[in-house]
């Protein structure tokens, strides 16, 4: 970490510490409750709702909890009534030892909204322990030369109770030599002192046995006894005397076992065994005996066990120096344990909320408390988290902190946060504790489904089977759970007359599209609609996309021949002069195909012919032309079969039959009908016959000339505007006007007038005449494109 970032972190830590101290000083006085030790479980202590001024419903709604540093829960709170009671029996001596008073702090934590109330439980001592002497017998050696009034310090009794319930008096069994005086010592401990009232005479009384009784101040008082065995010795008139009566020592709690604590020294003016001094602890407590040891010859005190400032801060040792004659002197050693930074800070988590909803502001994620069992600067702490997180720590009272959101969270951007809460003390060296928590972000439906494409283009081949899968649409939702489950639907078309529901359907779960009916390219080449994608959130969000369906053509329509017509009562006959040159245009086969693309590309070929090699068909435009010069040997009547085939797969085809009549010229008279030939063969009177024939010939010639003149005039006048039919007598072969333009497969425009005689039964052409080849060059192109109406015009 560079210097700038480290400085910013330190400033932030100092700010948190200042805010915390300010809030702690400003806190209200804690609530105080009292209970006697050994009270039964369930003992009622107080009603917190009443003490805090809350109603019972209000207290229950705020979700109160009791929090304490104790390892066991000694209090029980009824959140419905607010009653605070004991959860178990309390032993003051186990909880606080000799400490007075015995106060157990705890906190009342309100979560909705967050608030903390401090409280204390004072545990009152009861007289449940009797005084106890460490030794059942106290040996005491006294010189017979001891002067009256000499005092001998005896072992004091120990009582786990405190205050008035502790040892308050000592008595000695009735005797003629001694009485008991009681003296106050350090830390409020009283010591019994045996005072000589009468001179001893070893020869008269060599030994005395007295009962020493210790009484506490309880009601009723308890007592403990020990036997004092007094051995009367010969005279030793100098007792050992310490150089100084009080020694004060400071010792670090991390001092190694075996370290020298202090060396005491005493002097004895006697000689011999009466001047030999032995050092020992004078009736030390069990804790002192486990922690220290003394060299009986040198008076050096050593550390026997590890020290712990958090358990015991001060030790008071009484050391006795005794000579060989039984005289002794005493001194006091006070060992002050100094604290070192050997306890890392602790983090006690009170509540943790996970997951939390995204987009939420000022949400309390966690409530926790920090503490350090050291003292002084070693117990001062700062608390912080990573800087790149949308969370902030807010200090509260009693070293409580709340972790709250600092900005709205976005689950789609980050669904999980690993937060490291670091607590560092101010000791040397600094100790820290890291606590990791994982906060999950729950989803809110704030993202609409998004299609992978704004528009989709689907291809389907016509004549498909119903319920055919034609494609799919897909949308994704960045939310989670039900908010990300997408349902697809068809949106109503803008035009209510479009029956979209009969054309396609969509699978609401996966977006698969199906064609419900068989599509026909010739009827419907393309259609489009919109699909919607909605999630299952509340409220639901949706989006839409455009789908365009293009119908692909299939080769399902065979070519249709427009000319020559094949459904007339008689086949169409084309006239070709015998003097025609090779390449002479006989006629043109005109056909169309209802398909599209290459399925509508048509090719023509000559399938059959009366005279092979006489005629040829152009493959791309259907023109029938002469392939060579005509000869007299060629049959006058020719029959041609032309095959029209498209380019589909498989190809479809149609055939048309052409009748070609080879003639010497276009003015050839009508051939006589068979009935006329039969009538001529009948016998008749020659003169009559001649007269009749002459009269009939003249009349017929005149009438025929008039009719021909009128017919030619009418045909020329009405050829383009009228139906184009020749005024011929009614019969089985009506005339047709066929207009074949140069558009499509024709290279030029042609128009023929074909008139057939009726009633002759010979099916031969009577009259044929070309009419203005370029009269309407664009007409056939339009009629080919719109061939249904063209077919109607041709009478099909």
Buried (B, 14 or more C-beta within 10 A) or exposed (E): EEEEEEEEBEEBBEEBBEEBEEBBEEEEEBBEBEBBBEBEEEEEBBBBBEBBEBEBEEBBEBEBBBBBEEEEEBBBBBBEEBBBBBBBEBEBBEBBBBEEEBBBEBBBBBBEEBBBBBBBBBBBBBBBBBBBBBEEEBEBBBBBBBEEEBEBBBBBBBBBBBBEBBBBBBBBEEBEBBEBEBEEEEEEBBBBBBBBEEEBEBEEBEEBEBEBBBBBBBEEBBBBBBBBEBEBBEEBEBBBBBEEEEBEBEBBBBBEEEEEBBBBBBEBEBEEEBBBBBBBBBBBBEEBEEBBBBEEEEBBBBBBEEBBBBEBBEBBBBBBBBBBBBBBBBBBBBBEBBBBBBBBBBBBEBBEEBBBEBEEEEBBBBBBBBBBBBBEEBBBBBBBBEEEBEBEBBBBBBBBBBBBBBEEBBBBEEBEBEBEBBBBBBBEEEBEBEBEBEBEBBBBBBBBBBBEEEEBEBEBEBEBEEEBEBBBBBBEBBBBEEBBBBBBBBBEBEEEEBEBEEBBBBEBEEBBBBBBBEBBBEEEBEBBBBBBBBBBBEEBBBBBBBBEBEBBBBBBBBBBBBBBBBEBEEBBBBBBEBEBEEEBBBBBBBBBBBBBEEBBBBBBBBBEBBBEEBBBBBBEBBBBBBBBEBEEEBEEEBBBBBBBBBBBEEBBBBBBBBBBBBBEEEEBEEBEBEEEEEEEEEEEEEEEEEEEEEEEEEEEEEEEEEEEEEBBEEBEEBBBEEEBBBBBEEBEBBBBBBBBBBBBBBEEBBBBBBBBBBEBEBBBBBBBBEBEBEBBBEBBBBBBEEBEEBBEEBEB
